[in-house]
């Protein structure tokens, strides 16, 4: 977010689908809201005094008040632009990924702090470790098929995004599944998967 303040309300929950522009949370600002009230009052007073001067035929005073009203209007426009940013909206279609975002209500935040995260799950990336013995035919752009443990009857189409330049020894939990005679090094491969239904989630 773009200003110091307090989280007034959170409008979403973890796992909720949101569309671009949907309100995620509303902040209140200790600095901006009072300044906006003052700028509105200054502009209203300057406009009243300008109208009064014009009614009395005092053109010099009317010009001075008009300039003051214009200055207050410019200040108010800037403040309202910043106040609008206190309403936090989804930057794109996605799913709320922050656990218990409602717990942020009442929290005081500094400019740049994160209130909640939205993941764009239309496509996801999967990191897999492939035996160096099987890596010869794997390169960016190659088609891949992904089988989900949660839905073994369905195959997801995917393609290779990148292949690590170096093969590394398997992690401890992987080594048990390898050939006990010769543990093969593994190459990390990043695969892109179409996920229009949102079945796949980070982690």
C-alpha positions as CSV (number, residue, x, y, z in Angstrom):
1,X,0.0,0.0,0.0
2,X,1.1,3.6,-0.5
3,X,0.6,5.4,2.8
4,X,1.0,4.9,6.6
5,X,-2.2,4.1,8.4
6,X,-4.4,1.5,10.0
7,X,-6.3,-1.3,8.3
8,X,-9.9,-0.4,8.8
9,X,-11.5,-3.5,7.2
10,X,-10.5,-6.5,5.2
11,X,-13.1,-7.6,2.6
12,X,-11.6,-11.0,1.5
13,X,-10.7,-14.3,2.9
14,X,-7.9,-16.8,2.2
15,X,-8.6,-18.8,-1.0
16,X,-11.3,-16.4,-2.2
17,X,-11.3,-15.8,-6.0
18,X,-11.1,-12.1,-6.9
19,X,-11.3,-10.1,-10.1
20,X,-9.1,-7.2,-11.1
21,X,-10.4,-4.1,-9.2
22,X,-12.2,-6.0,-6.4
23,X,-11.7,-4.3,-3.0
24,X,-9.3,-6.3,-0.8
25,X,-9.1,-3.9,2.2
26,X,-9.7,-0.4,3.2
27,X,-7.1,1.7,5.2
28,X,-7.5,4.8,7.2
29,X,-4.7,7.4,7.4
30,X,-3.8,9.5,10.4
31,X,-2.2,12.1,8.1
32,X,-4.2,12.2,4.9
33,X,-7.8,12.2,6.1
34,X,-7.4,15.3,8.4
35,X,-5.5,17.1,5.7
36,X,-8.3,16.4,3.2
37,X,-10.9,17.8,5.6
38,X,-8.8,21.0,6.0
39,X,-8.3,21.3,2.2
40,X,-12.1,21.0,1.6
41,X,-12.8,23.6,4.2
42,X,-10.2,26.0,2.8
43,X,-11.6,25.7,-0.7
44,X,-15.2,26.2,0.4
45,X,-14.3,29.2,2.4
46,X,-12.3,30.7,-0.4
47,X,-15.2,30.2,-2.8
48,X,-17.6,31.8,-0.4
49,X,-15.3,34.8,0.0
50,X,-14.8,35.1,-3.7
51,X,-18.5,35.1,-4.4
52,X,-19.0,37.7,-1.7
53,X,-16.3,39.9,-3.2
54,X,-17.8,39.6,-6.6
55,X,-21.3,40.5,-5.2
56,X,-19.8,43.6,-3.7
57,X,-17.9,44.5,-6.9
58,X,-14.4,44.1,-5.3
59,X,-12.7,42.5,-8.3
60,X,-9.2,42.7,-6.7
61,X,-10.3,40.7,-3.6
62,X,-12.3,38.3,-5.9
63,X,-9.2,37.5,-7.9
64,X,-7.2,36.9,-4.7
65,X,-9.9,34.5,-3.3
66,X,-10.1,32.8,-6.7
67,X,-6.4,32.0,-6.6
68,X,-6.7,30.8,-3.0
69,X,-9.6,28.5,-4.1
70,X,-7.6,27.2,-7.0
71,X,-4.6,26.4,-4.7
72,X,-6.9,24.6,-2.3
73,X,-8.5,22.6,-5.1
74,X,-5.1,21.5,-6.4
75,X,-4.1,20.5,-2.9
76,X,-7.4,18.6,-2.4
77,X,-7.0,16.8,-5.7
78,X,-3.6,15.5,-4.7
79,X,-4.8,14.4,-1.3
80,X,-7.9,12.7,-2.8
81,X,-5.6,10.8,-5.2
82,X,-3.6,9.6,-2.3
83,X,-6.8,8.9,-0.2
84,X,-8.1,6.7,-3.1
85,X,-5.0,4.5,-2.8
86,X,-6.1,3.7,0.8
87,X,-8.8,1.4,-0.8
88,X,-6.7,-1.6,-1.8
89,X,-7.8,-3.5,-4.9
90,X,-6.8,-6.6,-6.7
91,X,-4.2,-5.8,-9.4
92,X,-5.4,-8.8,-11.5
93,X,-7.8,-11.8,-11.4
94,X,-6.5,-14.4,-9.0
95,X,-6.9,-16.0,-5.6
96,X,-6.2,-14.5,-2.1
97,X,-3.1,-16.4,-0.9
98,X,-2.5,-14.7,2.5
99,X,-3.5,-16.9,5.4
100,X,-6.2,-15.3,7.6
101,X,-6.0,-11.8,6.0
102,X,-8.9,-10.7,8.3
103,X,-6.3,-10.7,11.2
104,X,-4.8,-7.6,9.7
105,X,-7.8,-5.5,10.7
106,X,-6.7,-2.8,13.2
107,X,-3.0,-3.3,12.4
108,X,-0.9,-0.2,11.9
109,X,1.1,-0.4,8.7
110,X,4.0,1.6,7.2
111,X,4.0,2.6,3.5
112,X,5.0,-0.5,1.5
113,X,3.9,-3.1,4.0
114,X,1.9,-6.0,2.6
115,X,-1.8,-6.4,3.6
116,X,-2.6,-9.5,1.5
117,X,-1.2,-11.3,-1.5
118,X,-3.1,-12.3,-4.6
119,X,-1.8,-15.1,-6.8
120,X,-2.5,-15.3,-10.5
121,X,-3.2,-19.0,-10.9
122,X,-4.2,-19.1,-14.6
123,X,-0.7,-20.5,-15.2
124,X,1.6,-22.0,-12.6
125,X,5.1,-23.2,-12.5
126,X,6.3,-26.5,-11.2
127,X,9.9,-27.3,-10.3
128,X,10.8,-31.0,-10.8
129,X,14.1,-32.9,-10.3
130,X,14.9,-35.2,-13.2
131,X,17.6,-37.8,-13.3
132,X,20.6,-36.8,-15.4
133,X,20.1,-40.1,-17.3
134,X,16.8,-38.8,-18.6
135,X,17.6,-35.2,-19.3
136,X,18.9,-35.5,-22.9
137,X,15.6,-34.9,-24.6
138,X,14.4,-32.2,-22.1
139,X,14.8,-28.6,-23.2
140,X,12.7,-25.4,-23.1
141,X,9.6,-25.7,-25.2
142,X,9.2,-29.5,-24.9
143,X,5.7,-30.7,-24.1
144,X,5.2,-32.4,-20.7
145,X,2.4,-34.3,-19.1
146,X,1.6,-33.8,-15.4
147,X,-0.3,-36.3,-13.3
148,X,-1.9,-35.1,-10.1
149,X,-2.0,-37.3,-7.0
150,X,-5.4,-35.7,-6.2
151,X,-6.8,-36.4,-9.6
152,X,-4.9,-39.4,-11.1
153,X,-7.5,-39.9,-13.8
154,X,-6.6,-36.5,-15.5
155,X,-3.5,-35.5,-17.3
156,X,-2.5,-31.8,-17.4
157,X,-0.7,-30.4,-20.4
158,X,2.4,-28.4,-19.8
159,X,5.7,-27.3,-21.4
160,X,9.3,-27.0,-20.2
161,X,10.2,-23.4,-19.3
162,X,13.9,-23.9,-18.3
163,X,16.5,-26.5,-17.5
164,X,19.2,-25.9,-14.9
165,X,22.7,-25.9,-16.3
166,X,24.1,-28.1,-13.5
167,X,23.2,-31.5,-12.2
168,X,23.3,-31.9,-8.4
169,X,23.2,-34.8,-6.0
170,X,19.7,-35.8,-4.9
171,X,18.3,-34.5,-1.6
172,X,18.2,-37.0,1.2
173,X,14.5,-37.7,0.8
174,X,14.9,-38.4,-2.9
175,X,17.9,-40.7,-2.7
176,X,15.8,-43.6,-1.3
177,X,13.8,-43.7,-4.5
178,X,16.9,-43.9,-6.7
179,X,18.9,-46.9,-7.9
180,X,20.6,-48.2,-4.8
181,X,23.6,-49.3,-7.0
182,X,24.2,-45.8,-8.4
183,X,22.6,-42.6,-7.2
184,X,22.1,-40.4,-10.2
185,X,22.5,-36.7,-10.0
186,X,19.3,-34.6,-10.6
187,X,18.7,-31.7,-12.9
188,X,16.1,-29.1,-11.9
189,X,13.5,-28.4,-14.6
190,X,10.9,-25.7,-14.4
191,X,7.6,-26.6,-16.1
192,X,4.7,-24.2,-17.0
193,X,1.2,-25.5,-16.5
194,X,-2.2,-24.1,-17.7
195,X,-4.4,-23.8,-14.7
196,X,-7.6,-22.1,-15.8
197,X,-9.7,-24.0,-13.3
198,X,-7.4,-23.1,-10.4
199,X,-6.9,-26.7,-9.3
200,X,-3.2,-26.1,-8.6
201,X,-2.1,-23.9,-5.8
202,X,1.3,-22.7,-4.6
203,X,3.0,-25.3,-2.4
